[in-house]
């Protein structure tokens, strides 16, 4: 008698193999889908009809096996192959491939997903996103561009819009100071013609009519019995030179309280004459007996000053030049082995500042040489170009025997930049050094400084550790962020959410958030994509097997149907 069970058994084979065809078709269709992971279908027999469970061996019988008839096939489940696919180079910097077991983390709305497809792009907000718009997650940076691991954030790469500047913190010098040169002993001497006060000067000078330090500028006699200055005017120093270089212009406002002492301090600040070292030449003074102002510069020929009569002018309130009130005469030259070098540094806003460093041979002894440094900057706020002075010792081997660096500070008050600008000047660092050997001349130059002007992000690259490194137009290289990754105990347990995205499944385990190269996440290959791991040859073999199984199942139904037809004919 024909069996209806065979009909259902054949039908189960058709259904199971049709599902296998669905899986194979999906695999083949996605053979060119980046990051696609192939699936396979597994079969299992359904319950069997038991005719007998068998008997155990005995003295009378050798035993019998169970007697069971299967009731067809069932789909046991699908298995996703999470193995790596081949990697192909694309040349697109936002394309990323993973070589390892990790997955990218993306955010879509309030939901977090995972993907192996690294076809990313930058949106209008400079955010790194998937092609479907999900934002790539990673770690940001602090104000000093240090990676801040912890909370995930949307990765941004603001090419063309991010600008930075960096204040100078270190300057390194190289060169040789001529140890056999002349020791500095004298500075420049410049005398002014005697100054006389008006008869009505208040307060009166100590030796009338010659002016002294307490005499007001408005009480100076111009030589014809009239005041040399009027309140509201100003005195400008322009064109003065130091060591052959022109000093910046400086202006002294004149009112009814401005005295000769104020004028002397103005000259010291504007000419950069350091008066802080006892016993060293340097200063501006007036002889109360003769009314003669004398400028004495610091020692060293690189500190030699030139102040001509035409360099000092009286300006009216509109800035027009009225006269040159003083006559100057240079009576002595500065002397001593020395060198003057200029270099640029940058404040926190990227503003370039000029700094001048002068080294003068101060003394020699049986233990080596001592050199005095003078640091000046025309960008020091307040008009005082003097920044610092001190000494540096060199041993008999020509090397620095004292501390090889010193700190300076430049006042940037009310400029909008961080103030003061502090930096270290180093004479022995990173293979560059200043020596003090005998030579025909002295040479000194700044060979390195770590500050920079304003720069715009023009380029970026993503390393195998996921760190996004940006290159700026000012030459700076800074971290912009880091791509984060996740690993799962059972990545095959992830649930396909469409668009190459996966969600956490009941059997996937919780994600371990990590950075590339840690926790088995693998490394990132930039400008490349992971291809599908579909094996076409294997899929074609499976396609033949599924087709054969499907056809064979239909034959079961056909045969059972024929037998049932014959059975019906017998009944007629």
C-alpha positions as CSV (number, residue, x, y, z in Angstrom):
1,X,0.0,0.0,0.0
2,X,1.3,3.4,-0.9
3,X,2.6,5.5,2.0
4,X,1.4,9.1,2.6
5,X,4.4,9.5,4.9
6,X,6.6,9.3,1.8
7,X,4.7,12.3,0.4
8,X,5.5,14.4,3.5
9,X,9.1,13.1,3.6
10,X,9.6,14.2,0.0
11,X,8.0,17.6,0.7
12,X,10.4,18.2,3.6
13,X,13.3,17.5,1.3
14,X,11.9,20.0,-1.2
15,X,11.4,22.7,1.5
16,X,14.9,22.1,3.0
17,X,16.7,22.2,-0.3
18,X,14.8,25.2,-1.5
19,X,16.0,27.0,1.7
20,X,19.5,25.9,0.8
21,X,19.1,27.4,-2.6
22,X,18.0,30.7,-1.0
23,X,21.2,30.7,1.1
24,X,23.4,29.8,-1.9
25,X,21.7,32.4,-4.0
26,X,22.3,35.1,-1.4
27,X,25.9,34.2,-1.1
28,X,26.5,34.3,-4.8
29,X,24.6,37.6,-5.2
30,X,26.9,39.1,-2.5
31,X,30.1,37.8,-4.0
32,X,31.2,41.5,-4.6
33,X,29.8,43.0,-1.4
34,X,32.6,44.5,0.7
35,X,32.9,42.8,4.1
36,X,30.1,40.3,3.4
37,X,30.3,37.1,5.4
38,X,29.0,33.9,3.7
39,X,26.3,31.8,5.3
40,X,25.7,28.0,5.1
41,X,22.6,25.9,5.8
42,X,22.8,22.8,7.9
43,X,20.3,19.9,7.8
44,X,19.0,17.6,10.5
45,X,16.6,14.6,10.3
46,X,13.2,15.0,11.8
47,X,11.7,12.7,14.4
48,X,11.8,9.0,13.4
49,X,8.8,6.6,13.7
50,X,10.0,3.8,16.0
51,X,8.7,0.3,15.2
52,X,10.8,-1.2,17.9
53,X,13.6,-0.2,20.2
54,X,15.5,-3.5,19.8
55,X,16.5,-6.1,22.2
56,X,19.6,-6.9,24.2
57,X,21.6,-10.1,23.6
58,X,20.5,-13.1,25.7
59,X,21.1,-16.8,25.9
60,X,18.3,-17.4,23.4
61,X,19.0,-14.4,21.1
62,X,21.9,-12.4,19.8
63,X,19.8,-9.1,20.2
64,X,18.1,-6.8,17.7
65,X,18.8,-3.2,16.7
66,X,16.1,-0.5,16.9
67,X,13.6,-0.5,14.0
68,X,13.0,3.2,13.0
69,X,11.7,5.0,9.9
70,X,12.7,8.6,9.4
71,X,10.1,11.2,8.7
72,X,12.2,13.6,6.5
73,X,14.6,16.4,6.9
74,X,14.5,19.7,8.7
75,X,16.6,22.9,8.7
76,X,18.9,22.8,11.7
77,X,20.1,26.3,11.3
78,X,22.4,28.6,9.5
79,X,26.1,29.3,10.2
80,X,27.9,32.6,9.3
81,X,31.5,32.3,8.4
82,X,33.2,35.3,10.1
83,X,36.6,34.5,8.5
84,X,38.6,37.3,6.9
85,X,38.1,38.1,3.2
86,X,40.7,39.2,0.8
87,X,41.9,42.8,1.1
88,X,42.1,45.1,-1.9
89,X,43.7,48.5,-2.1
90,X,41.4,51.3,-3.1
91,X,43.5,54.5,-2.6
92,X,40.6,56.2,-0.8
93,X,41.9,57.3,2.6
94,X,38.6,56.8,4.4
95,X,38.4,53.2,3.3
96,X,39.4,50.8,6.1
97,X,39.9,47.1,6.2
98,X,40.4,44.9,9.3
99,X,42.9,42.1,9.5
100,X,41.8,40.3,12.5
101,X,38.6,39.4,14.5
102,X,37.4,42.9,15.4
103,X,34.5,44.9,14.0
104,X,34.0,48.6,13.5
105,X,31.5,50.3,15.8
106,X,29.0,52.7,14.3
107,X,26.1,54.7,15.7
108,X,22.8,55.2,14.0
109,X,20.5,57.4,16.1
110,X,20.4,55.9,19.6
111,X,21.4,52.5,18.4
112,X,24.9,51.0,18.2
113,X,25.8,48.6,15.5
114,X,28.9,46.7,14.3
115,X,30.2,46.2,10.8
116,X,33.1,44.7,8.8
117,X,32.4,47.0,5.8
118,X,35.0,49.8,6.0
119,X,33.5,51.8,3.1
120,X,33.5,55.1,5.0
121,X,33.2,58.7,3.9
122,X,33.3,62.2,5.3
123,X,29.9,64.1,5.5
124,X,29.3,67.8,5.5
125,X,30.1,68.0,9.2
126,X,33.5,66.3,8.6
127,X,32.2,63.2,10.5
128,X,33.4,59.8,9.4
129,X,30.3,57.8,8.4
130,X,29.3,54.6,6.6
131,X,27.6,54.9,3.2
132,X,24.3,54.5,4.9
133,X,25.0,57.4,7.3
134,X,25.9,55.6,10.5
135,X,28.6,57.5,12.4
136,X,31.9,55.7,13.0
137,X,32.8,55.6,16.7
138,X,36.2,56.1,18.3
139,X,38.2,58.2,20.7
140,X,38.7,62.0,20.6
141,X,41.7,64.1,21.6
142,X,42.2,66.8,24.3
143,X,43.5,70.3,23.7
144,X,47.0,69.0,23.4
145,X,46.0,66.4,20.8
146,X,46.4,63.4,23.2
147,X,44.1,60.5,22.6
148,X,41.4,60.3,25.3
149,X,40.4,56.7,25.6
150,X,37.2,56.0,27.6
151,X,33.8,57.2,26.3
152,X,33.2,56.6,22.6
153,X,32.5,59.6,20.4
154,X,31.8,60.4,16.7
155,X,35.0,60.6,14.8
156,X,35.6,63.9,12.9
157,X,38.4,64.7,10.5
158,X,38.0,68.5,9.8
159,X,40.2,68.8,6.7
160,X,40.4,72.4,5.5
161,X,38.7,73.8,8.6
162,X,40.7,72.8,11.7
163,X,43.5,75.4,12.4
164,X,46.1,75.3,15.1
165,X,49.1,77.3,16.3
166,X,51.7,76.2,18.8
167,X,53.7,78.4,21.2
168,X,57.5,78.0,21.3
169,X,58.7,76.0,24.3
170,X,62.3,75.1,23.3
171,X,65.0,76.7,21.1
172,X,68.2,74.9,20.3
173,X,71.5,76.6,19.3
174,X,74.6,75.4,17.5
175,X,77.9,77.0,16.8
176,X,81.3,77.9,18.3
177,X,82.3,80.8,20.6
178,X,85.9,81.9,20.0
179,X,87.6,81.3,23.3
180,X,90.8,83.1,22.2
181,X,89.0,86.4,21.6
182,X,89.3,89.6,23.6
183,X,87.5,89.7,27.0
184,X,84.8,92.3,27.0
185,X,85.6,95.3,29.2
186,X,84.0,98.4,27.8
187,X,80.7,99.4,26.2
188,X,79.7,102.2,23.8
189,X,80.0,105.8,25.1
190,X,77.6,108.4,23.6
191,X,77.4,112.0,25.0
192,X,74.7,114.5,24.6
193,X,75.4,118.2,24.4
194,X,74.8,119.9,27.8
195,X,71.1,120.4,28.7
196,X,70.0,123.6,30.4
197,X,66.9,124.3,32.4
198,X,64.7,127.4,32.1
199,X,65.0,129.9,34.9
200,X,61.5,129.1,36.1
201,X,62.1,125.4,36.2
202,X,60.2,123.6,38.9
203,X,61.9,122.0,40.7
204,X,65.1,124.0,40.1
205,X,68.2,122.0,39.1
206,X,70.9,121.5,41.7
207,X,73.4,123.4,39.6
208,X,71.5,126.0,37.6
209,X,71.2,126.4,34.7
210,X,72.3,122.8,33.9
211,X,69.6,120.2,34.1
212,X,69.6,117.2,36.3
213,X,67.5,114.0,36.6
214,X,64.7,115.8,38.4
215,X,64.2,118.5,35.7
216,X,61.0,118.2,33.7
217,X,61.3,118.0,29.9
218,X,58.9,120.9,29.6
219,X,61.4,122.9,31.7
220,X,64.3,122.3,29.3
221,X,65.7,125.3,27.4
222,X,65.8,124.9,23.6
223,X,68.8,127.3,23.5
224,X,66.7,130.4,22.8
225,X,65.0,130.8,26.2
226,X,61.9,128.8,25.1
227,X,60.7,125.4,26.3
228,X,62.2,122.5,24.4
229,X,59.0,120.4,25.0
230,X,55.3,121.2,25.4
231,X,52.9,118.8,27.2
232,X,51.1,116.7,24.6
233,X,54.1,116.2,22.5
234,X,56.2,113.0,22.3
235,X,59.8,112.0,21.8
236,X,60.6,109.3,19.2
237,X,63.7,107.2,18.9
238,X,64.0,105.9,15.4
239,X,67.0,104.6,13.4
240,X,69.2,103.7,16.4
241,X,71.5,100.7,15.8
242,X,72.9,97.9,17.9
243,X,75.5,95.6,16.6
244,X,74.8,96.9,13.1
245,X,71.1,96.0,13.3
246,X,68.4,98.7,13.5
247,X,66.5,98.8,16.8
248,X,62.7,99.1,16.8
249,X,61.1,102.6,17.0
250,X,60.1,103.7,20.5
251,X,58.1,106.7,21.7
252,X,58.0,108.5,25.0
253,X,54.8,110.6,25.7
254,X,55.6,114.0,27.2
255,X,53.4,115.7,29.8
256,X,53.9,118.1,32.6
257,X,55.3,115.4,34.9
258,X,57.8,113.7,32.5
259,X,61.4,114.2,33.9
260,X,64.9,113.6,32.7
261,X,64.9,110.5,34.8
262,X,62.0,109.2,32.8
263,X,63.9,110.0,29.6
264,X,67.0,108.1,30.9
265,X,64.9,105.0,31.7
266,X,63.3,105.2,28.3
267,X,66.7,105.2,26.6
268,X,67.8,102.2,28.7
269,X,64.7,100.2,27.8
270,X,64.6,101.2,24.1
271,X,68.3,100.6,23.5
272,X,68.3,97.3,25.5
273,X,71.0,98.4,28.0
274,X,71.1,95.9,30.8
275,X,71.9,97.6,34.2
276,X,71.3,94.6,36.4
277,X,74.8,93.3,36.8
278,X,77.0,95.2,39.3
279,X,80.5,96.1,38.0
280,X,79.5,95.6,34.4
281,X,79.3,98.6,32.0
282,X,75.8,99.8,31.0
283,X,73.4,102.6,31.8
284,X,72.2,106.0,30.9
285,X,73.0,108.9,33.3
286,X,73.1,112.7,33.5
287,X,75.9,114.7,35.2
288,X,74.1,117.2,37.4
289,X,77.1,119.6,37.3
290,X,77.5,119.8,33.5
291,X,74.0,118.7,32.3
292,X,75.6,116.1,30.0
293,X,73.7,112.9,29.4
294,X,76.0,109.9,28.8
295,X,74.9,106.6,27.2
296,X,77.1,103.6,28.2
297,X,76.3,100.4,26.4
298,X,77.0,96.9,27.5
299,X,80.3,95.3,26.7
300,X,81.0,93.4,23.5
301,X,81.3,94.7,20.0
302,X,78.0,93.0,19.1
303,X,76.4,95.4,21.7
304,X,77.9,98.5,20.1
305,X,75.4,101.3,19.9
306,X,74.8,104.1,17.4
307,X,72.5,107.0,18.3
308,X,72.7,109.9,15.9
309,X,71.3,113.3,16.4
310,X,68.6,112.6,13.8
311,X,67.5,109.5,15.6
312,X,65.7,111.5,18.4
313,X,62.8,113.7,17.2
314,X,60.0,115.7,18.8
315,X,56.6,114.9,17.4
316,X,53.4,117.0,17.8
317,X,50.1,115.5,18.8
318,X,49.4,114.5,15.1
319,X,52.8,112.7,14.8
320,X,54.5,115.3,12.7
321,X,58.2,115.8,13.3
322,X,59.0,119.2,14.8
323,X,62.7,119.1,15.5
324,X,65.7,117.1,16.6
325,X,66.3,118.5,20.1
326,X,69.5,116.7,21.0
327,X,73.0,116.6,19.6
328,X,74.9,113.4,20.2
329,X,78.5,112.5,19.9
330,X,79.9,108.9,20.0
331,X,83.1,109.0,22.2
332,X,83.8,105.3,22.7
333,X,83.3,101.9,21.0
334,X,82.2,98.7,22.7
335,X,84.8,96.0,22.7
336,X,85.1,92.3,23.4
337,X,84.6,89.0,21.6
338,X,80.9,88.6,20.9
339,X,78.2,87.5,18.5
340,X,74.6,88.5,18.0
341,X,72.0,86.2,16.4
342,X,68.3,86.7,15.8
343,X,65.6,84.1,15.6
344,X,61.8,83.8,15.4
345,X,59.5,82.2,18.0
346,X,55.7,82.0,18.2
347,X,53.3,82.8,21.0
348,X,50.1,80.7,21.7
349,X,48.2,82.5,18.9
350,X,50.9,81.7,16.3
351,X,52.2,85.3,16.2
352,X,55.9,85.4,15.1
353,X,58.1,87.2,17.6
354,X,61.7,88.3,17.0
355,X,64.3,87.5,19.7
356,X,67.9,88.6,19.7
357,X,70.6,86.7,21.6
358,X,74.1,88.2,22.2
359,X,77.0,86.2,23.7
360,X,80.0,88.2,25.0
361,X,83.2,86.7,26.4
362,X,83.2,88.0,30.0
363,X,86.2,86.2,31.5
364,X,88.8,83.5,31.1
365,X,90.5,81.4,33.8
366,X,92.4,78.2,34.3
367,X,89.1,76.3,34.4
368,X,87.7,77.6,31.1
369,X,85.8,80.6,29.8
370,X,82.7,82.4,30.9
371,X,80.3,84.0,28.5
372,X,77.5,86.5,29.3
373,X,74.3,86.3,27.4
374,X,71.9,89.1,26.7
375,X,68.4,88.3,25.4
376,X,66.2,91.0,23.9
377,X,62.9,91.1,22.0
378,X,61.2,94.0,20.3
379,X,57.9,92.2,20.9
380,X,58.2,92.3,24.7
381,X,55.1,94.2,25.8
382,X,55.7,97.6,27.4
383,X,58.6,98.9,25.2
384,X,61.4,97.4,27.3
385,X,63.2,95.1,24.9
386,X,65.4,93.6,27.7
387,X,64.4,90.1,28.5
388,X,67.2,88.3,30.4
389,X,70.9,88.2,31.1
390,X,73.2,85.7,32.7
391,X,76.4,83.7,32.3
392,X,77.3,80.3,30.9
393,X,80.5,78.5,31.7
394,X,82.6,76.4,29.3
395,X,85.3,74.0,30.5
396,X,88.9,73.5,29.2
397,X,87.5,70.9,26.8
398,X,85.4,73.6,25.1
399,X,82.1,72.0,26.3
400,X,79.4,73.6,28.5
401,X,80.4,72.9,32.1
402,X,77.4,74.7,33.7
403,X,73.7,74.1,33.0
404,X,73.3,73.8,29.3
405,X,70.1,75.7,29.1
406,X,68.3,78.7,30.6
407,X,64.7,79.9,30.6
408,X,63.4,83.2,29.4
409,X,59.9,84.8,29.5
410,X,58.5,87.3,27.0
411,X,55.6,89.5,28.2
412,X,52.5,89.2,26.0
413,X,50.1,91.0,28.2
414,X,46.9,92.3,26.5
415,X,47.9,90.7,23.1
416,X,45.3,87.9,23.4
417,X,48.0,85.3,23.7
418,X,49.0,83.4,26.8
419,X,51.4,85.5,28.9
420,X,54.2,85.3,29.6
421,X,55.6,83.2,26.7
422,X,58.1,80.9,28.5
423,X,60.8,78.9,26.7
424,X,64.1,77.2,27.2
425,X,67.2,78.2,25.2
426,X,69.4,75.1,25.0
427,X,73.1,75.0,24.1
428,X,73.4,71.2,24.1
429,X,70.5,69.1,22.9
430,X,69.6,66.4,20.4
431,X,73.1,66.3,18.8
432,X,73.3,70.1,18.5
433,X,75.7,71.9,20.8
434,X,77.5,75.2,21.3
435,X,81.3,74.9,22.0
436,X,84.0,77.4,23.1
437,X,87.1,76.5,21.1
438,X,89.7,78.9,19.8
439,X,88.8,80.0,16.3
440,X,89.1,83.0,14.0
441,X,85.6,84.2,14.7
442,X,82.5,83.4,16.7
443,X,79.4,81.8,15.1
444,X,76.0,81.1,16.6
445,X,72.6,80.2,15.2
446,X,69.3,78.8,16.3
447,X,68.9,75.4,14.6
448,X,65.5,74.3,16.0
449,X,62.4,75.8,17.7
450,X,59.2,73.9,18.3
451,X,56.6,76.6,17.9
452,X,54.6,77.3,14.7
453,X,52.4,79.9,13.2
454,X,48.7,79.2,12.4
455,X,48.2,76.1,10.1
456,X,45.2,74.4,8.5
457,X,44.6,70.7,8.4
458,X,45.4,69.7,4.8
459,X,46.0,65.9,5.0
460,X,45.4,62.9,7.2
461,X,46.2,59.2,7.5
462,X,44.9,56.4,9.6
463,X,47.5,54.0,11.0
464,X,47.2,50.3,11.7
465,X,46.6,51.2,15.3
466,X,43.5,53.2,14.2
467,X,45.0,56.6,15.2
468,X,44.1,59.4,12.8
469,X,47.1,61.6,12.2
470,X,46.7,65.0,10.6
471,X,49.2,67.1,8.7
472,X,48.8,70.9,8.9
473,X,50.0,73.5,6.5
474,X,52.5,74.8,9.1
475,X,54.3,71.5,9.2
476,X,52.8,70.2,12.4
477,X,51.7,66.6,12.7
478,X,49.0,65.9,15.4
479,X,46.7,63.1,16.4
480,X,43.0,63.8,15.5
481,X,41.4,60.7,17.1
482,X,41.4,56.9,17.1
483,X,39.1,54.4,15.5
484,X,37.6,52.0,18.1
485,X,36.8,48.4,17.5
486,X,34.8,45.6,19.3
487,X,35.4,41.9,19.7
488,X,32.9,39.2,20.6
489,X,33.2,35.8,22.2
490,X,31.0,34.4,19.4
491,X,30.9,36.9,16.5
492,X,28.8,34.4,14.5
493,X,26.1,35.0,17.0
494,X,25.6,38.6,15.8
495,X,22.2,39.4,14.3
496,X,22.2,40.8,10.7
497,X,20.4,44.2,10.9
498,X,20.8,45.0,7.1
499,X,23.1,47.5,5.3
500,X,26.1,45.4,6.4
501,X,25.3,46.2,10.0
502,X,25.1,43.7,12.9
503,X,23.4,44.0,16.2
504,X,24.2,42.2,19.5
505,X,22.5,38.7,19.6
506,X,21.5,36.5,22.5
507,X,24.4,34.2,21.7
508,X,27.0,36.7,20.6
509,X,28.2,37.8,24.0
510,X,28.8,41.3,25.1
511,X,31.2,43.5,23.1
512,X,34.7,44.2,24.3
513,X,35.5,47.7,23.3
514,X,39.1,48.0,22.4
515,X,41.6,49.8,20.1
516,X,43.2,48.1,17.1
517,X,46.1,45.7,17.9
518,X,44.6,44.9,21.3
519,X,42.4,42.1,22.6
520,X,42.7,40.2,19.3
521,X,40.9,43.0,17.4
522,X,43.5,42.9,14.7
523,X,45.1,45.8,12.7
524,X,43.6,48.3,10.4
525,X,44.7,48.7,6.8
526,X,43.9,52.1,5.5
527,X,43.0,53.0,1.9
528,X,41.8,49.4,1.5
529,X,38.6,47.3,1.8
530,X,37.9,43.8,2.8
531,X,36.2,41.8,0.1
532,X,33.5,39.2,0.5
533,X,34.7,35.8,1.8
534,X,32.3,33.9,-0.6
535,X,34.0,31.0,-2.3
536,X,32.3,30.7,-5.7
537,X,33.7,27.2,-6.4
538,X,32.3,25.9,-3.2
539,X,28.9,27.7,-3.8
540,X,28.6,26.1,-7.2
541,X,29.2,22.7,-5.8
542,X,26.6,23.3,-3.1
543,X,24.3,24.6,-5.8
544,X,24.5,21.3,-7.7
545,X,24.0,19.4,-4.4
546,X,20.9,21.5,-3.6
547,X,19.5,21.1,-7.1
548,X,20.1,17.3,-7.0
549,X,18.5,17.0,-3.6
550,X,15.5,19.1,-4.7
551,X,15.0,17.0,-7.8
552,X,15.4,13.8,-5.9
553,X,12.8,14.9,-3.4
554,X,10.3,15.6,-6.2
555,X,10.9,12.0,-7.5
556,X,9.8,10.7,-4.1
557,X,6.5,12.6,-4.3
558,X,6.0,11.5,-7.9
559,X,6.7,7.8,-7.1
560,X,4.4,7.9,-4.0
561,X,1.7,9.6,-6.1
562,X,1.9,6.9,-8.8
563,X,1.6,4.1,-6.2
564,X,-1.5,5.8,-4.7
565,X,-3.0,6.1,-8.1
566,X,-2.5,2.3,-8.6
567,X,-4.1,1.7,-5.2
568,X,-7.1,3.7,-6.2
569,X,-7.5,1.7,-9.4
570,X,-7.6,-1.6,-7.5
571,X,-10.5,-0.2,-5.5
572,X,-12.5,0.5,-8.7
